[in-house]
Amino acid sequence: MSEPGLVVVDVAAADDATALAFQQLLADRWATAPAQHTTRDAGEPGVRLRCYLDLRQPLSLAAPDEALPPVSAAASQ
């Protein structure tokens, strides 16, 4: 992505339900552009899903003690 804080997430999972559940976990924390469906590669097991996150949005945590550690500048490069 061309801006800091915008992330593309490619998910590989065993099935649709798992891939979509993982996407929902991401959406519960950050603003997302959700995928509407998964894709399958012919002859390959499992499914793939791509979604886009905006990490610049504030976290929506259920409880303050669930806070995620800050991301270091070195980790984002």
N, C-alpha and C positions, 0 to 999 in steps of 0.2 A: 504494500500500500504506500501511497506517496506522503502520508501524514503520520507523525508520531501518534501512537495510541490507537491506530486502526490496524486490525489484525485479521488475517484470513486463517481459518481453522479448517483443516481437512481431517475428517474422521473416517477411520476404517473400523468396521464392527462386524460381528457375526450375523446380525439381523437388523431389520428396520427398527424394531422396538428399542434395541440397545442404542443405535445411532441417534434416534430421535430423543431418547431419554437423556443422553449425554448433552445434546444440543439444548435441551430444556434446562439442565443444570447450569450451563453457561448463560442462558437467557435470564435465569433467576438472579444473576449477579451483575451482568452488564447488558447494555443496549445491544441488540443483535438484529441482523437482517436474516431471519430464519429461512432455512431451506424448506421447501414444500414437499420434497420427496428425496429418496435416496437413489443411487444409481448402482448398477451391477455391471461388472466387467465379464464378458462372455468367457466361460471356462475357468473363472476364478471364484473361490469361495467368498462369502460375505458381501457386504455392501459398503458404499462410500457416500459421504455427505460433506458438503462444503457450506460453511456459514461464515459470516463476517461480524466481528465484534468491534465495538467502540469503547475502548478502555478509558476514555476521557470522562465517561459518565460516572457519577458517584455510585459506589457499591450499594446494593440493597441487601443488607444482612438481616437475618432473622433475629440475631442477638449480638450485642457488642462483643462478647467474648469469642465470636467466630471470625474476628477480623483477620484478613489475610496479611502476610508480611509485605512491606513495600518492595517494589521491584527496583533493583539498583540500576544506575545508569549503564554500568558495564553489561548487565544481563540483557538490556534492550538493544544492544548494538549487534 
